Amino acid sequence: MVDSQGREQVVPVHNLRDFFRTSVDDAAERQGVAIEPQTTQYVVNLLTLYSRSEALYDHDGECYGLRPLALMLADAAQAESTEARSQHLQRIGDVALFISGFFIDSLAERAVDVDYYIHMGGNAYGSLSDELRGTFRGNAFSEIYRELAAKFGQVVDVLNDVRDGGNTTPGDVQRLYEVWRKTGSQRAKTQLESLGITPMVGGPGPRRH
């Protein structure tokens, strides 16, 4: 979690899944984002799973880290079975959601920013929903992936709020403006406005009242 000075801090919890459940519910309410209970549970399970580095990172005996989303997409396109393709698409969506939700600031200096992650993750979940519809597994998960695809950016805002522990103190102004300009994040817009800054589409930068 991040404190009011933008410093990372460790928060001890007794049950990680319960902690994430409460945090996601509270953040969604603060952000005004309506999420179906089954979708919330999926997100909570994802956060709990990826809190373990061995679940988040890829390791093939030689390399250990996150495989680029573009290469994951290539894996999905080249998959030899529908099941394998679905697994690759789910992995894209899950990784994109987790990284853009909890490590959004780390994307600022990369060749691709949060808008790319939102685009890739949303499209992956959308394709996965279409692929699963009408199948036995799809009866349970297709609508979850459909909602995640439709509300990907909003769920990212919710996870950003969870990351910050509900702290409403704005961080780096320029970064907030970049996130708002690239993604239309309502959370970033609200934080900018709390500083008396009006974000303007197509303008040179944020303008103060």
Legacy VTK file of the C-alpha trace (Angstrom):
# vtk DataFile Version 3.0
C-alpha trace
ASCII
DATASET POLYDATA
POINTS 209 float
0.000 0.000 0.000
0.988 3.633 -0.433
0.786 6.248 2.331
-0.121 9.938 1.982
3.502 10.793 1.125
3.577 8.265 -1.689
5.766 5.826 0.249
5.265 2.089 0.029
4.265 0.493 3.308
3.565 -3.065 4.414
0.141 -3.695 5.915
-0.078 -6.886 8.019
-3.295 -8.853 7.470
-4.630 -12.088 8.931
-6.429 -13.306 5.816
-5.288 -11.941 2.457
-8.399 -12.999 0.555
-10.718 -11.321 3.070
-8.525 -8.225 3.035
-8.736 -7.957 -0.755
-12.476 -8.601 -0.709
-13.111 -5.763 1.732
-10.646 -3.470 -0.033
-12.137 -4.042 -3.500
-15.707 -3.582 -2.247
-14.785 -0.346 -0.447
-12.792 1.015 -3.386
-15.552 0.213 -5.878
-18.008 2.126 -3.690
-15.670 5.107 -3.444
-15.103 5.117 -7.189
-18.778 4.641 -7.984
-18.083 1.495 -10.000
-20.783 -1.200 -10.026
-19.305 -4.688 -10.314
-21.256 -7.932 -10.157
-20.455 -10.090 -7.090
-19.075 -12.961 -9.177
-16.779 -10.569 -11.030
-15.594 -9.069 -7.766
-14.841 -12.569 -6.509
-12.812 -13.276 -9.661
-10.758 -10.117 -9.111
-10.235 -10.967 -5.423
-9.059 -14.463 -6.348
-6.704 -12.976 -8.946
-5.173 -10.543 -6.454
-4.737 -13.324 -3.906
-3.102 -15.603 -6.472
-0.757 -12.979 -7.928
0.359 -11.841 -4.477
2.686 -14.840 -4.810
5.494 -14.042 -7.216
5.713 -17.624 -8.454
2.149 -17.324 -9.763
2.655 -13.922 -11.370
5.986 -14.431 -13.087
6.800 -16.819 -15.907
9.730 -19.176 -15.453
10.942 -21.740 -17.962
14.140 -22.850 -16.260
16.222 -20.078 -17.816
14.204 -16.859 -17.673
12.150 -15.532 -14.780
9.875 -12.543 -15.243
6.819 -11.297 -17.078
6.458 -12.232 -20.717
5.476 -9.183 -22.826
1.755 -9.012 -23.621
2.460 -8.961 -27.366
4.255 -12.301 -27.102
1.414 -13.713 -24.996
-0.976 -12.644 -27.762
1.220 -14.412 -30.315
1.070 -17.524 -28.142
-2.736 -17.299 -28.165
-2.839 -16.889 -31.939
-0.573 -19.917 -32.416
-2.285 -22.126 -29.841
-3.014 -25.620 -31.090
-6.291 -25.985 -29.231
-9.205 -23.822 -28.108
-8.409 -24.649 -24.499
-4.806 -23.502 -24.856
-5.904 -20.309 -26.612
-8.357 -19.584 -23.804
-5.623 -20.055 -21.218
-3.360 -17.594 -23.040
-6.157 -15.028 -23.354
-6.973 -15.336 -19.663
-3.315 -14.874 -18.787
-3.148 -11.681 -20.893
-6.230 -10.231 -19.233
-5.149 -11.209 -15.737
-1.600 -9.879 -16.042
-2.732 -6.652 -17.707
-5.293 -6.043 -14.963
-2.889 -6.751 -12.116
-0.010 -4.685 -13.500
-2.114 -1.666 -14.504
-3.983 -1.876 -11.206
-1.038 -2.148 -8.829
2.050 -1.085 -10.775
0.686 1.724 -12.939
3.531 4.084 -12.023
6.126 1.546 -13.178
4.707 1.821 -16.709
5.475 5.544 -16.999
9.022 5.062 -18.284
8.266 2.099 -20.535
7.686 1.992 -24.255
4.045 1.068 -23.582
1.938 2.747 -20.909
-1.233 1.910 -19.024
-3.475 2.606 -22.042
-1.776 -0.263 -23.888
-2.352 -2.596 -20.937
-6.002 -1.578 -20.718
-6.464 -2.109 -24.459
-4.746 -5.505 -24.469
-6.409 -6.732 -21.283
-9.890 -5.599 -22.257
-9.621 -7.141 -25.720
-8.288 -10.407 -24.285
-11.163 -10.711 -21.826
-13.642 -9.811 -24.566
-12.287 -12.486 -26.901
-12.257 -14.989 -24.057
-15.895 -14.226 -23.239
-16.890 -14.782 -26.862
-14.901 -17.996 -27.025
-16.396 -19.482 -23.854
-20.005 -18.576 -24.575
-22.077 -21.681 -25.150
-19.556 -24.015 -23.523
-19.911 -25.699 -20.127
-17.192 -23.515 -18.597
-18.635 -20.494 -20.341
-21.868 -20.777 -18.388
-19.939 -19.734 -15.297
-17.232 -17.440 -16.651
-18.353 -15.859 -19.917
-20.309 -13.061 -18.237
-17.452 -12.388 -15.814
-15.022 -11.887 -18.675
-17.585 -9.817 -20.570
-17.945 -7.421 -17.616
-14.189 -7.206 -17.116
-13.789 -6.379 -20.812
-16.464 -3.687 -20.717
-15.257 -2.123 -17.446
-11.530 -2.802 -17.628
-10.488 0.825 -17.137
-12.942 1.279 -14.280
-11.673 -1.836 -12.524
-8.137 -0.493 -12.950
-9.289 2.675 -11.130
-10.690 0.484 -8.347
-7.400 -1.395 -8.010
-5.421 1.862 -8.049
-7.600 2.923 -5.116
-6.939 -0.391 -3.348
-3.213 0.089 -3.950
-3.332 3.541 -2.379
-5.360 2.268 0.565
-8.200 4.687 -0.145
-5.814 7.634 0.135
-7.238 10.530 -1.870
-4.115 12.695 -1.662
-3.012 13.150 -5.283
0.412 11.966 -6.313
2.533 13.278 -9.156
0.409 15.799 -11.056
1.987 15.220 -14.451
1.569 11.473 -14.087
-2.084 11.914 -13.112
-2.613 14.027 -16.213
-0.897 11.434 -18.443
-3.076 8.665 -17.036
-6.242 10.734 -17.517
-5.276 11.776 -21.065
-4.421 8.230 -22.149
-7.204 6.322 -20.398
-9.936 8.769 -19.416
-9.550 7.607 -15.813
-12.277 9.182 -13.701
-10.123 8.690 -10.617
-7.218 10.646 -12.113
-9.619 13.365 -13.274
-11.126 13.695 -9.793
-7.680 13.934 -8.217
-6.633 16.622 -10.688
-9.803 18.604 -10.009
-9.165 18.362 -6.255
-5.984 20.327 -6.947
-7.917 22.961 -8.872
-6.636 21.622 -12.195
-8.920 21.262 -15.212
-7.702 18.509 -17.566
-8.200 19.540 -21.181
-8.323 17.129 -24.126
-5.788 18.069 -26.760
-4.227 20.788 -24.635
-0.530 21.160 -23.801
-1.086 20.041 -20.212
-3.270 20.437 -17.151
-4.571 23.945 -16.491
-5.210 25.390 -13.044
-8.419 27.269 -12.348
LINES 1 210
209 0 1 2 3 4 5 6 7 8 9 10 11 12 13 14 15 16 17 18 19 20 21 22 23 24 25 26 27 28 29 30 31 32 33 34 35 36 37 38 39 40 41 42 43 44 45 46 47 48 49 50 51 52 53 54 55 56 57 58 59 60 61 62 63 64 65 66 67 68 69 70 71 72 73 74 75 76 77 78 79 80 81 82 83 84 85 86 87 88 89 90 91 92 93 94 95 96 97 98 99 100 101 102 103 104 105 106 107 108 109 110 111 112 113 114 115 116 117 118 119 120 121 122 123 124 125 126 127 128 129 130 131 132 133 134 135 136 137 138 139 140 141 142 143 144 145 146 147 148 149 150 151 152 153 154 155 156 157 158 159 160 161 162 163 164 165 166 167 168 169 170 171 172 173 174 175 176 177 178 179 180 181 182 183 184 185 186 187 188 189 190 191 192 193 194 195 196 197 198 199 200 201 202 203 204 205 206 207 208
